[in-house]
């Protein structure tokens, strides 16, 4: 009687394992560019897209110009904070 329950439990566990493995195998065979759900596709990146080099960036957009602007703004903010916080 006890062995029959153990055997039934093992058979149910094996059946669930096989069913879930089959579902995973079907989901993997959807092909490139699909998300696994029918009708939903993931768009592909353009083939000719590339990261621009420093010489391709328009003037005024470089990191050196940005850092210079931030330094100026920080200096202005520091001046204002000194006039507000005396002895802080």
TIMAR-69689 format. One line per 5 residues: number of its first residue (from 1); their letters; for each residue x, y, z of N, C-alpha, C, O. Coordinates in steps of 0.001 Angstrom, whole numbers. Atoms other than C-alpha are relative to their C-alpha. Layout:
NUM> a> X Y Z X Y Z X Y Z X Y Z ~ ...
//
This chain:
1> xxxxx> 827 -1192 0 0 0 0 869 1253 0 641 2175 -783 ~ -884 -1165 -99 2762 2445 992 839 138 -1263 1055 1252 -1741 ~ -811 -57 1222 4881 1534 -2033 -833 466 -1187 -311 1090 -2110 ~ 871 -445 1075 1882 2143 -4270 -135 1528 9 -158 2146 -1055 ~ 75 -1460 -111 1582 5750 -2963 1298 641 -462 1285 1657 -1158
6> xxxxx> -1300 -539 409 5297 6336 -3447 146 -92 -1512 615 846 -2156 ~ -89 196 1448 5129 4915 -6969 -894 1004 -736 -490 1564 -1755 ~ 920 -943 621 2104 7088 -7812 581 1420 71 486 2172 -899 ~ -601 -1321 -154 3883 10199 -6457 1148 192 -982 1283 1256 -1587 ~ -1126 -88 945 6973 9457 -8538 -495 122 -1434 71 880 -2221
11> xxxxx> 539 -64 1362 4887 8906 -11682 -588 1390 -295 -408 1924 -1389 ~ 556 -1343 190 3051 12208 -11197 1127 1019 -165 1046 1901 -1021 ~ -1136 -919 100 6362 14029 -10649 691 -137 -1353 1067 866 -1960 ~ -637 213 1311 7858 12461 -13785 -866 574 -1118 -344 1173 -2058 ~ 896 -506 1034 4785 13365 -15844 41 1526 -45 76 2114 -1126
16> xxxxx> -87 -1469 -40 4909 16998 -14689 1322 497 -557 1365 1508 -1258 ~ -1317 -384 516 8627 17171 -15453 35 -99 -1517 548 797 -2187 ~ 6 172 1453 8116 15824 -18964 -873 1048 -685 -511 1570 -1739 ~ 868 -1018 596 5233 18193 -19649 647 1378 2 554 2107 -986 ~ -641 -1313 -56 7166 21242 -18506 1209 67 -929 1466 1110 -1530
21> xxxxx> -1149 25 919 10269 20183 -20479 -469 135 -1444 198 779 -2253 ~ 549 -118 1346 8121 19839 -23596 -425 1419 -310 -218 1898 -1425 ~ 413 -1385 209 6689 23327 -23139 1209 901 -196 1170 1817 -1017 ~ -1218 -797 167 10186 24778 -22763 620 -234 -1368 1119 703 -1992 ~ -574 306 1309 11355 23002 -25910 -780 704 -1103 -185 1178 -2070
26> xxxxx> 814 -689 1006 8453 24470 -27891 300 1489 28 378 2112 -1031 ~ -276 -1433 -109 9199 27980 -26581 1360 350 -594 1538 1459 -1097 ~ -1330 -285 536 12841 27707 -27665 28 -84 -1515 951 451 -2130 ~ -10 192 1444 11927 26796 -31236 -807 1056 -733 -1298 793 -1831 ~ 778 -1050 636 10192 30076 -32038 768 689 -1115 144 1304 -1979
31> xxxxx> -784 -621 1055 13059 31312 -34228 551 1343 430 155 1879 1465 ~ -620 -1278 -365 15155 34488 -34233 -979 1152 -134 -1814 1188 -1037 ~ 805 -1203 68 13502 37793 -33497 -1373 -129 616 -2174 801 524 ~ 1302 140 -635 10529 36396 -31620 170 -73 1491 1224 -465 1990 ~ -74 -13 -1451 9742 36710 -27973 -543 -1270 615 -550 -1379 1841
36> xxxxx> 565 1224 -533 8183 33260 -27594 -1510 23 -41 -2137 -1032 -141 ~ 1447 -114 80 4617 34584 -27641 -384 182 -1457 275 932 -2176 ~ 385 -135 1406 2806 34238 -30949 -446 1420 -317 -1187 2030 455 ~ 398 -1325 427 2409 37508 -32825 869 1123 529 738 2253 57 ~ -867 -1040 -544 5025 39420 -30798 1414 -202 -524 1986 -1282 -374
41> xxxxx> -1371 87 492 8364 40145 -32417 824 1117 609 308 2198 892 ~ -930 -991 -524 11385 41992 -31086 700 628 -1186 1309 -87 -1982 ~ -652 -618 1158 12668 44567 -33577 1513 -138 84 2097 -68 1166 ~ -1447 131 80 16244 44105 -34707 630 1381 -130 19 2295 -683 ~ -735 -1255 108 18830 46894 -34436 437 208 -1441 688 -758 -2161
46> xxxxx> -468 -252 1362 19827 48611 -37666 1411 -545 -202 2241 -489 704 ~ -1292 602 292 22790 46946 -39335 1097 1051 -58 2216 798 387 ~ -1028 -1023 195 24614 50189 -40126 143 956 1180 852 1955 1064 ~ -108 -893 -1154 24221 51766 -36668 1348 -198 685 1797 -1330 869 ~ -1304 84 -674 27509 52576 -34936 132 1140 1002 -582 2140 920
51> xxxxx> -292 -1037 -996 28832 54596 -32015 846 1079 -664 1880 756 -1248 ~ -789 -1052 646 30068 58002 -33259 1346 211 695 1470 78 1912 ~ -1323 -321 -535 33727 58862 -32833 22 1456 441 -905 2207 138 ~ -105 -1362 -524 34900 62087 -31157 19 1030 -1125 -522 2123 -961 ~ -58 -966 1102 35592 63757 -34529 -1339 117 -733 -1506 1022 -1550
56> xxxxx> 1303 -54 642 32001 63042 -35633 -1041 744 851 -2162 975 395 ~ 921 -699 -887 30402 64853 -32683 28 1481 -343 1109 2048 -503 ~ 9 -1422 348 29250 68404 -33491 626 851 1111 617 450 2275 ~ -630 -849 -1012 31048 71270 -31718 -1018 426 1058 -2197 631 768 ~ 868 -382 -1100 29650 72203 -28332 -651 -1177 688 -1352 -997 1684
61> xxxxx> 614 1188 -584 28595 68659 -27558 1030 -933 622 674 -2020 1078 ~ -1026 885 -535 31904 67233 -26372 -37 4 1521 -614 907 2127 ~ -1 94 -1459 32471 66155 -22783 839 1111 637 559 1519 1765 ~ -814 -1089 -540 35154 68855 -22315 -837 1272 121 -735 1990 1116 ~ 874 -1171 -56 32611 71581 -23153 -1041 -150 1110 -1358 815 1805
66> xxxxx> 987 249 -1046 30069 69999 -20840 619 181 1382 8 786 2262 ~ -680 -154 -1283 32585 69811 -17981 301 1462 303 191 1887 1453 ~ -271 -1421 -189 33535 73469 -18501 -1261 744 441 -1215 1573 1351 ~ 1275 -624 -382 29886 74538 -18323 -398 -377 1421 -857 474 2184 ~ 346 435 -1349 29316 72444 -15189 895 661 1048 434 1016 2133
71> xxxxx> -913 -670 -928 32400 73935 -13543 -435 1448 240 -385 1933 1371 ~ 467 -1381 -148 31075 77450 -14211 -1256 61 866 -1373 915 1745 ~ 1234 22 -790 27653 76580 -12808 285 -346 1465 -333 219 2367 ~ -372 344 -1376 29238 74970 -9730 648 1178 722 410 1385 1912 ~ -639 -1176 -609 31350 78102 -9121 -1052 1040 388 -964 1643 1458
76> xxxxx> 1079 -941 -310 28229 80294 -9287 -787 -475 1213 -1135 323 2084 ~ 743 563 -1130 26421 77973 -6886 799 121 1303 240 435 2354 ~ -843 -153 -1192 29362 77997 -4471 -19 1432 516 -73 1653 1726 ~ 44 -1407 -407 29343 81815 -4456 -1311 316 717 -1323 1007 1735 ~ 1294 -254 -628 25636 81871 -3656 -113 -671 1357 -692 -105 2284
81> xxxxx> 69 720 -1276 25999 79283 -899 814 706 1067 423 709 2234 ~ -828 -718 -979 28773 81310 772 -735 1216 543 -568 1565 1712 ~ 724 -1168 -487 26504 84345 973 -1188 -401 859 -1653 400 1671 ~ 1135 477 -805 23687 82268 2481 494 -592 1322 12 -229 2394 ~ -498 721 -1172 25636 80051 4884 1258 686 519 2350 436 8
86> xxx> -1169 -669 -576 27929 82250 6966 568 -871 1109 -114 -1144 2096 ~ -675 803 -1012 30382 80152 8935 -432 -1451 41 -170 -2135 1030 ~ 404 1409 28 28904 76807 7923 1182 -884 -309 1039 -2105 -376
//
